[in-house]
Amino acid sequence: MPTFDPKDKQGGKAFGEFMAKWEHTFDAVNTEFMEDESYNEDEELEVKLQQYKKKFIECDLDMSGDLNLMDVKYMLEKLGQAKTHLELKKMIKEVDSTDKGAINYKDFVQMMLGPQSGVLKKILMFEAFAKPPEKPTGVPPKRDLSSLP
């Protein structure tokens, strides 16, 4: 049976099998939260969990199953919230329950659903309000050399 190396982005059958296994792991964590009575009050829990899974997969660039320093850095830069390495380490430490220096999916979901309001959670919660810069549409205006700076 072929094995998939996450660093080899070629895809194919091994990639499909890897992604299916990976998503199944996240779905198992989501099921734990769905069955947890402390989260039963949230009527949109299932929708939120699917959104969190999608965001986690999108941000886990090295496909390790954890959001490491570079993954969190990428995520925040994409949202226009660049942070220093020390700030990133502090954010990760607030959430990391395994002391690996990375955020696993369960910690990520607990952060997003939990009562604590860390900086990382606030940034992710307001991501929906961040609008991408508007690009001009239509034909560009004609210019000549005299109009250039």
URJO-V119495 format. One record per residue. SS is DSSP state (2 for helix, 1 for strand, 0 for the rest). PSI is psi in whole degrees, -180 to 180 (* if undefined). Layout:
ss,psi
SS,PSI
SS,PSI
This chain:
ss,psi
0,130
0,146
0,154
0,129
0,115
0,-24
0,-18
0,103
0,24
0,-28
0,-143
0,-166
2,-43
2,-39
2,-44
2,-43
2,-41
2,-47
2,-40
2,-43
2,-43
2,-49
2,-35
2,-39
2,-45
2,-38
2,-35
2,-40
2,-43
2,-39
2,-39
2,-44
2,-36
2,-34
2,-13
0,122
2,-26
2,-14
2,5
0,-24
0,-23
0,110
0,-25
0,22
2,-46
2,-42
2,-44
2,-43
2,-39
2,-39
2,-42
2,-41
2,-45
2,-45
2,-41
2,-46
2,-40
2,-37
2,-19
0,81
0,-37
0,2
0,42
0,-14
0,-1
1,150
1,105
0,-174
2,-46
2,-35
2,-45
2,-39
2,-46
2,-46
2,-46
2,-37
2,-37
2,-31
0,3
0,24
0,57
0,138
0,159
0,165
2,-39
2,-42
2,-41
2,-44
2,-40
2,-43
2,-44
2,-42
2,-34
2,-31
2,-33
0,113
0,-10
0,-3
0,35
0,-7
0,21
0,160
1,116
1,172
2,-39
2,-44
2,-39
2,-47
2,-41
2,-39
2,-45
2,-33
2,-20
0,169
0,-25
0,149
0,79
0,166
2,-44
2,-43
2,-45
2,-43
2,-45
2,-34
2,-34
0,11
2,-36
2,-29
2,-16
0,119
0,137
0,150
0,138
0,136
0,141
0,145
0,163
0,-173
0,132
0,149
0,149
0,138
0,153
0,176
2,-32
2,-21
2,-7
0,148
0,*
